[in-house]
Amino acid sequence: MHTHLGADAGVSAANAAKKLNDALKENGVVRAIVLHLSFQPWSIEEFAEAIAPYDRLVGFANVHPDRSDATDELSRAVKDLQFKGLKLHPRLLQHGIDEENTINLVRHAGELGVPVTICGFPDGDWIMQGGTMLKYANLAKACPDTNIIVAHMGGHHVIDLMMLVKRVKNMYLDTSYSLLYYRGSSLCQDMIYAMRSMRFERIFYGSDYPDRPIGETLIESKNVMFEYGMNEDEMERVLYHNAKRFFAWEGI
């Protein structure tokens, strides 16, 4: 539920998409959400064209909510370019989480029938900007008809985020980056605790490729899940069934 195209110097979007698809195929991954980022060296049209040949790759378009034409651009991305969701990155693109422009764009995603993935990793810059998990809940409450996936499980704020997600039913979480980033600390135990407390519902696995490789990340993430007592059924929900049900994917 959380990958990107690798924007190595001089690499075309088409070659980056093929490399990701090959890695997914090699490791038995049947679907991957690929999150477009507007600051990568390709246009949104190039990105859409690059992933189009691959059934495994499902694109979410990155639209800055402060654009004057943000809702029109999202409509174009969904209706014309076949993106299946909206990607927001307030930490890197310097926009609000629960401010009016973001709320308007996220509401529009719901009107279009597509979900939103929003970065929820609390690095030092995010903390100094005054980021809190409450802002994500405020966004979700203001957009009740839009499903919102908070990426990275909120990092070290995972318990606070879990408590909010329990009360706000259109909020979801993905495990990307954080589950392995915090390995060796108490945070991994907290993340598995949060999954268990939520009965392994509304939780999706993510790798955050290319920051982390597809195969190695999958193996290491399973090892962490086993280490903290998750059984096969619980792992299957996080790795596969929750996403399949969320998107109503058939035939996989």
N, C-alpha and C positions, 0 to 999 in steps of 0.2 A: 504493500500500500504506500510505499514511499521510495521512489528512485528518481534520479535525474539523468540526463545525458551528460557524458563526460566531455567537458569543453577543453580538451587538450589543445595546445597551440596549433593552429592550422588544420585541425580535424573538422571535416564537414559534418553537418547534422546527420546526413545519411549514414556515414561511416560510424558515427557515435551510436546511432540507433541500432545498426547491425551488431555492433559489439555488445550492446546491452542484451539484445534479443538472443544472441549466441550464448551468452553467459546464463541467461534464464533457462534456455532450452537444455543446456548441459547439466543444470542442477535441478531439473524437473519442476520448474516454476511455470504454471500455466497462465497466470495473469500478473501484470505489474502496473501499478499506477506510475506514470512518468510525469513529473512535475516540471513544467516549463518555467524558466526564470528569465525575466525580461532583460537582465544584465548579461546574459550569456551572448556569445557572438553570432547569433542567428536570429532572423526575424521569426515572428510567430508563424508566418506562412511556411518558412523553411522547416521549422520544427514539426508542424502538422504534416507536411509532405514526407518528412523523414520517417515518422512512426507509422504512417498509414499502411505500409505493406505488411505489418506484423500484427497478427491477432492478439499476441501476448501483451502488446503495449497499448495502454489506455491513457490518453493525455488529459492533464488538467492545465488550463491556461492561466498564466500569471498576468493579472491586470491591476495596475495601480489604482486604488480607489479615489485618489485625488485628481485623476484625469477628468477633464470636463466632459469627455465622451465615454466614461468608464462603463456605463451600463450598455451603451451601444456596442462597445468593443467586446464585452462579454457575450452579448447576443450574437455578434458576428462569429466569435470563436466557437460557440456552441452550435449554431445553426449552419454556418457555412464551412467551418474548418473541422467540425466533428469532435471538438473537445467534449469531455464528459464531466468536467468539473472546473472549479475555480481554485487557484493556488494564491495564497496571500503570504507575504513575507515581511511583516511590519518591522522586524528587527533590522534587516539589511536594507529595505527600501524606505525606511524612515516615515512610516505612516501610522496613524492611530489604530488601535484595536477595537475600541468601542465608541469611536467618534462617528459623527453623522455620515460622512462620505463612505466609510467602511460599512456601516449599517445599511445604507442604501444599496450598495453593491451586493452585499451578502443577501439582502432581501430579494434582489433581482435574480440571484442564482436560484433561490427557492422558486421564484416564479417560472424560471426556465426548467425546473425539475432536476437541477444538478447540485451535488454536494460541494462543500468547501473544505480544503485542507489549509490550515493556518499554522505557521511556525510557532511552537511553544517552548523553545529551548532558552533557558534563562542564563545566557552568558553574562560576563561582567558588564558589557555595554547595555544589554537589556535591563539589567538591574539598575544601573545608573540612570537609565531613561525613565525609571519609575514603573517598570512593568510589574504587574501582579496577575495572578490567576483569576482574580475577580473580574478583570476586564474581559476575559474570554467568556465567562458566564454572562456578563452583561450583554455582550454581543449576541450570544445564543438566545437569551431571553428576549432581546429586541427583534430577533429574526426566527420566530417559532416554527416557520414553515421551511426552514433551511437546515439540513443536516450539516454539522460542523465538526470536522475532525481536528483535534488539537494534536499536532505532531510532537513527537519526542516525549510524550507523557508528562510534560511540564518539568522535566529534569528533576532537580532536587526539591521542587514544589509538588511532587507527585501526590502526596497524601492530601494536601489542600485541594488539588485539582480533582482527585477522586471524590472527595466529599461534595464538590460542586456538581460533578457529572452525575452523581446519584440523584440530584435534585432537578437537573435540567436535562430533559429526556432527548433533546436533539443534539446533545454533545457526545462525541466519540473520542477515542484516543488511539494513537499509534505508537509502537514501541521503538521506532527508528532512532538509531544513534545512542540514545540514553542507556538502553539495557546493557550495552557493552562499554560505553564510555565510563560508566560508574562502576564497572566490575572491580571487585576487591574492596568496595566500600559497603556501607549499610544500605545504600540506595537500591542495589539490586534486590535485596530482601524486601524493601519497601515497595518496589514495583510489582513483584510477584504477589505481595500481600494485597496491593491495590487491585490487581487482576482477580484475585480470589474473592475479595470483598465485593467486587462487581459481578461475581459468578461467571467470570470469563466472557461476559457479554459487552458489546460495544467497544471491544479492544481488537486492534488489527496489528499484525506483524509488519514491520518495515525494515529495510536494510540501510537506507540512505546512500545507496550506490550513487556515484563512484567513490564517495568518501570512504566507504567500506565495501569490499568485494562481495559479490552475490553468494558464492559457495561458502567461503570461510565464515561470513557473517551468519549464514543459516546454521551451519554446524555449531558455531560458538554460542549462538542464541539458544539453540536447543539444549546445549550443555548447561547453560545457566538455568533454563526452565527445569531441567531434570534435577539440578543441584538443589533447587529450592522446592522440590516436591511436586511439581506439576506432573499429572499423568498424561497418557497418550490422548485421551479424549479431550482434555483441557487444552493441550497443545494444538490439536487439530482445529479446535474452535478459533484460536488466535491466529494460526497459520493459514487457515483455509476457509472454514465454514462461515465464519462471521462475515467475511468479505463477499463470499458467494451469495449469501442471503441479502446483504446490504445492497448489492447491485442487481439482484435477481438474475444472476448469470446462469444460463442453462447449458448443458452439454459439456461441462468441464468437471 
